[in-house]
Amino acid sequence: MRRRVLVTGAGRGIGLSIAETLAGKGYDLDLLVSSAHSADILRGASFVKDAGARVHAVDLADRSAVTSFTAGWQGDLWGVVNNAGICKTFGILDSGDDPLDDVLGTNLVGPYILTKGLVRHLSRPGRIVNIASQLGQEGRAGYSAYCASKFGVIGMTKCWAKELGADGITVNAVCPGWVGTEMSFKDVDRMAVEQGVSPEQFYAGICEPLELKRFNTPAEVANLVAFLLSDEASGITGRDWLMQTVWNQQ
């Protein structure tokens, strides 16, 4: 029997790379995306067809939708990869629509409800991998909601590791910094304009303190997730894995 793994936020960026990597390693996949449109696009991907993956449209910020999804789950489950997330900037002195509820709903509350609803289906041993962030370890001005959500993901990871360890279920968090996704490069372009420099100059400034002098790739994040899902990682739990030195603009 192939091991069954659920991946959220699988329609693009890091989540898509995780899904492709796990499909290549022979996992039986369930892939969550936030909209029916994204689900239709993902179903058309060749790796999804080849792997026989099931694609589900579930908005993690919708508690009732998540609860309904977990209530209808059938079968055993080897692992859950809580990858889906959103990032919206908003400072404590800013006025207007505060994104706190949206960010916490998708990044923290959604994964909590999803995993709580599925944990009874997890095999013993089993795996939970949460995608946190560099900003789950380090604050940044203007990112209060996002940092709160990702600090929360790390705290949740450490609690679950203690609660589930006796059953052989490992729980770890991966904390990427800058990753070379389309969304990241849009952020680079935006912040470069704000700083009055070229995107190339801004990118070079971000990369200067990093050991690798570049962004990580989505595939590199996916490879770490794949390791944490594997038998080789059976003795590792309750850890938050920062991939490179923290870059902090402020």
C-alpha positions in Angstrom: 0.0 0.0 0.0 1.3 3.4 -0.9 1.5 5.9 2.0 -1.2 8.5 1.8 -0.3 12.2 2.4 -2.4 15.3 2.5 -0.8 18.6 1.2 -2.6 21.9 1.6 -1.9 24.9 -0.6 -0.8 22.6 -3.4 -1.8 24.7 -6.3 1.3 26.9 -6.6 4.6 27.8 -5.2 6.1 25.7 -2.4 3.0 23.6 -2.1 3.0 22.7 -5.8 6.7 21.7 -5.6 6.0 19.6 -2.5 3.2 17.8 -4.3 5.4 17.1 -7.4 8.2 15.9 -5.2 6.0 13.5 -3.2 4.3 12.2 -6.3 7.7 11.4 -7.7 8.5 9.4 -4.5 5.3 7.3 -4.9 3.1 8.8 -2.3 -0.7 8.5 -2.6 -1.7 12.2 -2.5 -4.7 14.3 -1.5 -4.1 17.9 -2.5 -6.0 20.9 -1.1 -6.5 24.2 -2.9 -8.5 27.2 -1.9 -10.9 27.5 -4.9 -12.7 25.3 -7.4 -10.9 27.1 -10.3 -7.5 26.3 -8.8 -8.6 22.7 -8.2 -9.6 22.3 -11.9 -6.2 23.6 -13.0 -4.4 21.3 -10.7 -6.4 18.3 -11.8 -5.1 18.9 -15.3 -1.4 18.7 -14.2 0.4 15.7 -15.7 1.9 14.7 -12.3 -1.5 14.7 -10.7 -2.9 12.4 -13.4 0.1 10.1 -13.3 0.0 9.8 -9.5 -3.7 9.4 -9.3 -3.9 12.3 -6.8 -7.2 13.5 -5.5 -7.7 17.3 -5.6 -10.1 19.1 -3.2 -11.3 22.7 -3.1 -11.3 23.7 0.6 -10.9 27.2 2.0 -8.9 26.8 5.2 -10.3 30.1 6.5 -13.8 28.6 6.4 -14.1 26.6 9.6 -17.3 24.9 8.6 -15.8 23.8 5.3 -12.7 22.4 7.0 -14.8 20.6 9.6 -17.0 19.1 6.9 -14.0 17.9 4.9 -12.4 16.2 7.9 -15.7 14.6 8.9 -16.0 13.0 5.5 -12.5 11.6 5.5 -12.2 7.9 4.6 -9.2 5.7 5.1 -5.8 5.8 6.9 -3.3 8.6 6.5 0.4 8.6 6.8 1.1 12.3 6.9 -0.3 15.9 6.8 1.6 18.7 5.3 0.1 22.1 6.4 1.6 24.3 3.7 -1.2 26.8 2.7 -0.7 30.3 3.9 -1.3 34.0 3.0 0.8 37.0 3.8 -0.7 40.5 4.2 1.2 43.5 5.5 -0.3 45.8 8.1 1.3 47.7 11.0 -0.1 48.5 14.4 -0.2 52.1 13.4 -1.9 51.5 10.1 -5.6 52.3 9.6 -8.1 50.6 7.4 -9.1 47.0 7.0 -7.0 44.9 9.3 -6.1 41.5 7.7 -5.7 39.8 11.1 -8.7 37.5 10.9 -7.9 36.4 7.3 -4.3 35.7 8.0 -4.8 33.8 11.3 -7.8 31.9 9.8 -5.7 30.6 6.9 -2.3 30.2 8.5 -3.1 29.0 12.0 -6.7 28.3 12.8 -7.3 26.4 9.5 -4.3 24.0 10.0 -5.3 23.5 13.6 -8.9 22.5 12.8 -7.8 20.4 9.8 -5.2 18.4 11.7 -7.3 18.0 14.8 -10.1 16.5 12.6 -7.7 14.2 10.8 -5.4 13.0 13.6 -7.6 10.0 14.4 -6.9 8.8 10.9 -3.1 9.1 11.2 -1.2 5.9 11.3 1.0 5.0 14.2 3.7 5.9 13.4 2.8 8.9 11.2 4.0 12.4 10.2 2.9 16.0 10.5 4.9 18.7 8.8 3.9 22.3 9.2 5.3 25.0 6.9 6.0 28.0 9.2 8.5 30.8 8.2 11.6 32.6 9.0 9.0 35.1 10.4 7.9 32.5 12.8 11.2 33.0 14.6 11.9 36.7 14.0 9.6 39.7 13.9 9.4 42.3 11.1 7.8 45.7 11.1 4.5 45.7 9.3 4.0 41.9 9.5 2.2 41.6 12.9 -0.5 39.3 11.7 1.7 37.1 9.6 4.4 36.8 12.3 1.7 36.0 14.9 0.4 33.2 12.7 3.7 31.7 12.0 5.0 32.0 15.6 1.7 30.2 16.4 2.4 27.4 13.9 5.8 26.8 15.6 4.2 26.8 19.0 1.5 24.4 17.8 4.2 22.1 16.3 6.0 21.8 19.6 2.8 21.1 21.5 1.6 18.4 19.1 5.0 16.8 19.2 4.7 16.3 22.9 1.1 15.1 22.7 1.6 12.6 19.8 5.2 11.4 20.3 4.2 8.4 22.4 2.1 7.2 19.4 5.2 7.5 17.1 3.8 10.5 15.3 6.5 13.1 14.6 5.6 16.8 14.2 8.0 19.3 12.7 8.0 22.8 11.2 9.9 24.0 8.2 10.8 27.7 8.3 11.8 29.0 4.9 13.1 32.5 4.4 13.0 33.9 0.9 12.0 31.2 -1.6 12.1 31.8 -5.3 8.4 31.7 -6.1 6.4 34.0 -8.3 4.9 35.6 -5.2 8.3 36.3 -3.7 9.7 38.0 -6.7 6.5 40.2 -6.9 7.3 41.2 -3.3 10.9 42.0 -4.3 9.7 44.2 -7.1 7.2 46.0 -4.8 9.8 46.6 -2.0 12.4 47.7 -4.5 10.0 50.4 -5.7 9.4 51.5 -2.1 13.2 51.7 -1.5 13.8 53.5 -4.7 16.3 50.9 -6.1 16.2 48.4 -8.9 14.8 44.8 -8.2 18.3 43.5 -8.9 19.8 45.8 -6.3 17.2 44.9 -3.7 17.6 41.2 -4.4 21.4 41.4 -3.9 20.8 43.2 -0.6 18.5 40.5 0.6 20.9 37.8 -0.4 24.1 39.3 1.1 23.7 38.0 4.7 22.5 34.6 3.5 24.9 31.7 3.5 24.0 30.6 0.0 23.8 34.2 -1.3 20.5 33.4 -3.1 16.9 32.4 -2.4 16.1 28.8 -1.6 14.2 27.1 -4.4 10.8 25.5 -3.9 12.3 22.1 -4.6 14.8 22.5 -1.8 11.9 23.2 0.6 10.1 20.2 -0.8 13.1 17.9 -0.3 13.3 18.8 3.4 9.5 18.1 3.7 10.0 14.8 2.0 12.8 13.9 4.4 10.7 14.7 7.4 7.9 12.5 6.1 10.3 9.6 5.6 11.3 6.7 7.8 14.8 8.2 8.1 13.3 11.1 10.1 11.6 8.8 12.7 13.7 10.2 15.5 13.2 13.9 14.8 10.2 15.8 16.3 9.2 19.1 17.8 11.8 21.0 15.7 11.6 24.2 13.7 13.9 24.0 10.7 15.2 27.4 9.6 16.7 27.0 6.1 19.1 30.0 6.0 20.2 32.9 8.2 17.4 35.3 9.0 17.2 38.3 6.8 15.4 41.2 8.4 14.8 44.5 6.7 13.8 46.2 10.0 
